[in-house]
Amino acid sequence: MESLIKYVQDEFVTKKDLPEFSAGDTITVYYEIKEGQKTRTQFFRGVVIQKRGTGSSQTFTIRKMSGTVGVERIFPVNLPAIQKIEINKRGSVRRARIFYFRELTGKKARIKEAKRA
């Protein structure tokens, strides 16, 4: 049964060409919103908290501060509404899921920039 599900996902789900990013990176996701008859592009810029799942069911969580309130959004990697993803800054963190980032405020909430090429 699992091989059948994997086969269907590989054959019928369209793969997107997205850049490689990981937890700690600051990215901007441009996605399409439909309001009635009109469609417009909106962006969500924040720090990647986690990437989870494999294949077509993979998702990533982005966190940003809107005033004093933290806002998190979960995006499926294969969401058809995603137009593009820009990597603004590469972050250097030691964990794959940085949930501790939720409790940090002020200068403690900064992430060191990675020295990647």
Secondary structure, 3 states (H helix, E strand, C coil): CHHHHHHHHHHHCCCCCCCCCCCCCEEEEEEEEEECCEEEEEEEEEEEEEEECCHHHCEEEEEEEECCEEEEEEEECCCCCEEEEEEEECECCCCCCCHHHHCCCHHHHCCCECCCC
